[in-house]
Amino acid sequence: MNLPKYDTVPAAFDAVVSRWPDELAVLDGNRPWTFSELNDLVNDIAGILPDEPRIGIILDHSILMIASMLAVLKAGKAYVPMEPDFPVERIRDILQEAEIRTVITQKAYTDRLLPDVKPLILTLPMVHHDLRQPAVSGEDPAYILYTSGSTGRPKGVCVLQRNLMHYVRAFHHEFHNGPGDIMLQGSVCTFDIFVEEVFTTLLNGAALAIPHTDEFHARMQYCEDHGITFISGFPWLVAQMNSEKLVPSRLRILISGGDTLHHSQMDTIADRGPGVQHLWAFRNHGLCQLLLRQRKAAAGGWIPPHWPSCSGCLDGNPG
């Protein structure tokens, strides 16, 4: 499955919707949304956005969060995500530094905003709004992620539409995801891994599953019940899956990044037989820098890891 090369998220998303309108796009808990339904929601949100270059997003993880991000991009703007449980001071610093005047949010979170920031409160079902889609360029900003601030004041890192699309293509080049695949949405919205979960999934025609629980065993059961095929997470998640021998039966790609992953933390997964086809351990510097690959050989055992470069993912040259 190969889609034409697109430089913007709206163009790629429209192509997916046109090609697979009735395929599963998002599981919000147990509620399925097709690509056609998701697109209608995206258009309704995009049609009410103000004429501002950057829009903040403070929402619970749900279909509204995913649709809001796509809507901001379809409207030719950049989104700036913040988790609702961030300290209020951090949220307000980001709003001020990014010069955000409007935030898509829920009523419960309006007290976190600065006095001069307008909340745009979304509820379902949405009222239909016509969208006059503007011209969107690959050079337009897609989103701004703020660093943790562990070495000082948080800094905003802006990623362009074309750079995001380079990564979407690089991911598909390596993992061949598409309709029938389901990615678990487990990351906070301010991490690079969230971008990987959402955009490399939806823009390649695969589905995103959002569990409404943080408890490990409940999440693993959710993965089993809904046939999750992709999980991307931190080493602690892989280690716990390994130690408790809880690996969803349909899982075929397991990605780990952000810290060291030792063989002892994945030996059970490696020996579990059919199922996981690839285990990747990324050492992240940006979206993707270097990777450790372990692939199960057809005759048994594991191919020794090697370290190919994937530094071209953001400039259009997947490693």
C-alpha positions as CSV (number, residue, x, y, z in Angstrom):
1,M,0.0,0.0,0.0
2,N,1.5,3.3,-1.1
3,L,-0.1,6.7,-1.2
4,P,1.2,9.5,-3.4
5,K,3.8,11.8,-1.8
6,Y,2.1,14.6,-0.1
7,D,3.8,17.6,1.6
8,T,0.9,18.5,3.9
9,V,-1.2,16.7,6.5
10,P,-4.6,17.9,5.0
11,A,-3.7,16.6,1.5
12,A,-2.6,13.2,2.9
13,F,-5.7,13.0,5.2
14,D,-8.1,13.8,2.4
15,A,-6.5,11.1,0.3
16,V,-7.0,8.5,3.1
17,V,-10.6,9.6,3.7
18,S,-11.3,9.3,-0.1
19,R,-9.7,5.9,-0.4
20,W,-11.0,4.3,2.8
21,P,-14.0,6.3,4.0
22,D,-15.7,3.3,5.8
23,E,-12.5,1.9,7.4
24,L,-11.9,2.2,11.1
25,A,-10.0,5.4,12.0
26,V,-10.3,5.8,15.7
27,L,-11.5,3.7,18.6
28,D,-12.4,6.2,21.4
29,G,-12.6,3.7,24.2
30,N,-15.0,1.3,22.7
31,R,-16.7,3.7,20.3
32,P,-15.6,3.3,16.7
33,W,-15.2,6.2,14.3
34,T,-14.7,5.7,10.5
35,F,-12.5,7.9,8.4
36,S,-15.6,9.5,7.0
37,E,-17.0,10.3,10.4
38,L,-13.7,11.6,11.6
39,N,-13.4,13.8,8.6
40,D,-16.9,15.3,9.2
41,L,-15.9,16.1,12.8
42,V,-12.5,17.6,11.6
43,N,-14.3,19.9,9.1
44,D,-16.9,21.0,11.7
45,I,-14.1,22.0,14.1
46,A,-12.0,23.7,11.4
47,G,-15.0,25.7,10.3
48,I,-15.2,27.5,13.7
49,L,-11.5,28.3,14.3
50,P,-10.5,31.9,14.5
51,D,-8.1,33.6,12.1
52,E,-5.0,33.1,14.2
53,P,-1.7,31.4,13.4
54,R,-1.5,29.1,16.5
55,I,-4.2,27.4,18.4
56,G,-3.7,25.8,21.8
57,I,-5.2,22.4,22.7
58,I,-6.0,21.3,26.3
59,L,-8.3,18.3,26.1
60,D,-8.7,14.8,27.5
61,H,-7.5,12.1,25.2
62,S,-10.4,11.4,23.0
63,I,-11.8,11.7,19.5
64,L,-12.1,15.4,20.1
65,M,-8.4,15.8,20.7
66,I,-7.4,13.9,17.6
67,A,-10.0,15.7,15.4
68,S,-9.0,19.1,16.9
69,M,-5.3,18.6,15.9
70,L,-6.3,17.6,12.4
71,A,-8.7,20.5,12.2
72,V,-6.1,23.0,13.1
73,L,-3.8,21.6,10.5
74,K,-6.6,21.6,7.8
75,A,-7.2,25.2,8.6
76,G,-3.6,26.1,7.9
77,K,-2.6,26.8,11.5
78,A,-0.2,25.2,14.0
79,Y,-1.5,23.5,17.1
80,V,0.2,23.8,20.5
81,P,-0.7,20.8,22.8
82,M,-0.8,20.9,26.6
83,E,-2.0,18.2,29.0
84,P,-4.8,19.3,31.4
85,D,-2.8,18.1,34.4
86,F,0.2,20.3,33.6
87,P,0.9,22.8,36.4
88,V,-1.1,26.0,35.8
89,E,2.1,28.1,35.7
90,R,3.5,25.9,32.9
91,I,0.4,26.1,30.8
92,R,0.3,29.9,31.2
93,D,4.0,30.3,30.4
94,I,3.4,28.3,27.1
95,L,0.3,30.3,26.2
96,Q,2.2,33.6,26.7
97,E,5.5,32.5,25.0
98,A,3.6,31.0,22.0
99,E,1.3,34.1,21.8
100,I,-1.8,31.9,21.8
101,R,-5.1,33.7,21.9
102,T,-7.5,30.7,21.6
103,V,-7.5,27.3,23.2
104,I,-9.6,24.4,22.2
105,T,-10.6,22.9,25.6
106,Q,-13.3,21.6,27.9
107,K,-15.3,23.6,30.5
108,A,-13.4,21.9,33.4
109,Y,-10.1,23.3,32.2
110,T,-10.9,27.0,31.5
111,D,-9.5,28.1,34.9
112,R,-6.0,27.1,33.7
113,L,-6.0,29.8,30.9
114,L,-4.7,33.3,31.0
115,P,-7.5,36.0,31.3
116,D,-7.0,37.2,27.8
117,V,-7.1,33.7,26.2
118,K,-10.4,32.7,24.7
119,P,-11.6,29.1,25.4
120,L,-13.2,27.3,22.5
121,I,-15.3,24.6,24.2
122,L,-16.2,21.5,22.1
123,T,-18.9,19.1,22.8
124,L,-20.4,16.2,20.8
125,P,-22.4,16.2,18.7
126,M,-20.9,19.2,16.8
127,V,-23.0,21.6,14.9
128,H,-22.2,21.4,11.2
129,H,-20.1,24.3,9.8
130,D,-19.0,24.7,6.2
131,L,-15.2,24.8,5.8
132,R,-13.5,27.0,3.3
133,Q,-10.2,25.2,3.3
134,P,-7.2,27.5,2.8
135,A,-4.1,26.7,0.8
136,V,-1.7,24.9,3.0
137,S,2.0,24.6,2.2
138,G,4.6,22.1,3.3
139,E,6.5,25.1,4.7
140,D,3.7,26.0,7.1
141,P,4.2,25.1,10.8
142,A,2.3,22.0,11.9
143,Y,2.8,22.0,15.7
144,I,4.9,23.3,18.5
145,L,6.0,21.0,21.3
146,Y,7.5,22.4,24.4
147,T,10.4,20.7,26.1
148,S,10.2,19.5,29.7
149,G,12.2,22.5,30.9
150,S,14.5,20.3,33.0
151,T,17.5,22.4,32.1
152,G,15.7,25.7,32.4
153,R,12.6,27.4,30.9
154,P,10.7,25.1,28.5
155,K,11.5,25.8,24.8
156,G,9.1,25.5,22.0
157,V,10.2,23.3,19.0
158,C,8.3,23.9,15.8
159,V,7.9,21.2,13.2
160,L,6.8,22.0,9.6
161,Q,4.1,20.2,7.7
162,R,6.6,18.7,5.2
163,N,8.8,17.4,8.0
164,L,5.9,15.7,9.6
165,M,5.0,14.1,6.3
166,H,8.6,12.9,5.8
167,Y,8.3,11.0,9.1
168,V,4.9,9.6,8.1
169,R,6.5,8.2,4.9
170,A,9.6,6.9,6.7
171,F,7.5,5.1,9.2
172,H,5.5,3.4,6.5
173,H,8.6,2.6,4.6
174,E,9.9,0.6,7.5
175,F,6.8,-0.9,9.1
176,H,4.3,-1.1,6.2
177,N,1.3,-0.1,8.3
178,G,-2.1,0.4,6.8
179,P,-5.8,-0.6,7.0
180,G,-6.2,-3.4,9.4
181,D,-3.5,-2.2,11.7
182,I,-4.4,-0.6,15.0
183,M,-2.0,1.6,17.0
184,L,-2.4,2.0,20.8
185,Q,-2.5,5.7,21.8
186,G,-0.6,5.7,25.1
187,S,1.6,8.8,25.1
188,V,0.9,12.2,26.5
189,C,0.3,14.7,23.7
190,T,3.4,16.7,24.3
191,F,5.9,13.9,23.5
192,D,7.3,13.1,20.0
193,I,5.9,9.5,20.5
194,F,2.4,10.9,20.4
195,V,3.1,12.4,16.9
196,E,4.3,8.9,15.9
197,E,1.2,7.2,17.3
198,V,-1.3,9.6,15.7
199,F,0.0,10.8,12.4
200,T,2.0,7.8,11.1
201,T,-1.1,5.8,11.8
202,L,-4.0,7.8,10.5
203,L,-2.1,9.2,7.4
204,N,-1.3,5.6,6.3
205,G,-4.8,4.4,6.7
206,A,-4.4,2.5,9.9
207,A,-6.5,3.0,13.1
208,L,-5.8,4.6,16.4
209,A,-7.2,3.1,19.7
210,I,-7.5,5.4,22.7
211,P,-8.0,3.4,26.0
212,H,-9.7,5.2,28.8
213,T,-7.5,3.7,31.5
214,D,-3.9,4.1,32.6
215,E,-3.8,0.9,34.6
216,F,-1.4,-1.6,33.0
217,H,-3.4,-4.7,33.1
218,A,-6.6,-3.0,31.9
219,R,-4.6,-1.6,29.0
220,M,-3.2,-4.9,28.0
221,Q,-6.7,-6.4,28.1
222,Y,-7.9,-3.5,26.0
223,C,-5.2,-4.3,23.5
224,E,-6.3,-8.0,23.4
225,D,-10.0,-7.2,23.1
226,H,-9.5,-4.8,20.2
227,G,-6.7,-6.5,18.3
228,I,-4.0,-4.0,18.7
229,T,-1.1,-4.6,16.2
230,F,1.2,-1.6,17.1
231,I,2.5,-0.4,20.4
232,S,5.1,2.4,20.8
233,G,6.1,3.1,24.4
234,F,8.9,3.6,26.9
235,P,11.2,0.8,28.1
236,W,9.3,0.4,31.4
237,L,6.2,-0.7,29.4
238,V,8.2,-3.3,27.4
239,A,9.8,-4.5,30.6
240,Q,6.5,-4.9,32.4
241,M,5.0,-6.7,29.4
242,N,8.0,-8.9,29.4
243,S,8.1,-9.7,33.1
244,E,4.3,-10.5,33.3
245,K,4.3,-12.2,30.0
246,L,1.4,-10.1,28.8
247,V,1.8,-9.6,25.1
248,P,-1.4,-9.0,23.0
249,S,-1.9,-11.9,20.6
250,R,-2.2,-9.7,17.5
251,L,0.7,-7.4,18.3
252,R,3.2,-7.4,15.4
253,I,5.3,-4.3,16.0
254,L,6.6,-3.2,19.4
255,I,8.6,0.1,19.6
256,S,10.5,1.3,22.6
257,G,12.3,4.6,23.0
258,G,13.6,7.3,25.3
259,D,15.9,5.2,27.4
260,T,18.0,2.0,27.4
261,L,16.3,-1.3,26.9
262,H,18.3,-4.3,28.0
263,H,17.9,-7.8,26.6
264,S,16.7,-9.1,30.0
265,Q,13.8,-6.7,29.7
266,M,12.6,-8.3,26.5
267,D,13.7,-11.9,26.5
268,T,10.2,-13.3,27.2
269,I,8.8,-11.3,24.3
270,A,11.6,-12.5,22.1
271,D,10.9,-16.1,22.9
272,R,7.1,-16.0,22.8
273,G,6.8,-17.6,19.3
274,P,4.5,-16.2,16.6
275,G,3.2,-12.7,17.2
276,V,5.7,-9.9,17.5
277,Q,7.6,-9.6,14.2
278,H,9.8,-6.7,15.1
279,L,11.0,-5.1,18.3
280,W,12.6,-1.7,17.8
281,A,14.5,0.2,20.5
282,F,15.0,3.8,19.6
283,R,17.5,6.2,21.2
284,N,15.6,9.3,20.6
285,H,17.1,12.7,19.7
286,G,14.1,14.4,18.1
287,L,11.6,12.2,16.3
288,C,14.0,9.5,15.3
289,Q,17.8,9.3,15.3
290,L,19.3,5.8,15.9
291,L,17.6,2.5,16.2
292,L,18.3,-0.9,17.5
293,R,16.6,-3.6,15.5
294,Q,15.8,-7.1,16.6
295,R,13.9,-9.3,14.1
296,K,12.9,-12.8,14.6
297,A,14.5,-15.1,12.0
298,A,12.3,-17.5,10.0
299,A,14.2,-20.5,11.3
300,G,14.1,-19.4,14.9
301,G,16.3,-17.3,17.1
302,W,16.9,-13.6,16.6
303,I,18.9,-11.7,14.1
304,P,21.6,-9.8,16.0
305,P,20.9,-6.1,16.5
306,H,22.5,-3.5,14.3
307,W,22.5,0.3,14.3
308,P,21.5,1.7,10.9
309,S,21.0,5.5,10.8
310,C,17.5,6.9,10.6
311,S,18.5,10.5,10.9
312,G,17.0,11.2,7.4
313,C,13.5,10.7,8.6
314,L,12.8,14.4,8.9
315,D,14.5,15.4,5.6
316,G,12.8,12.9,3.4
317,N,15.5,10.1,3.3
318,P,14.3,7.2,5.4
319,G,17.1,5.0,6.7
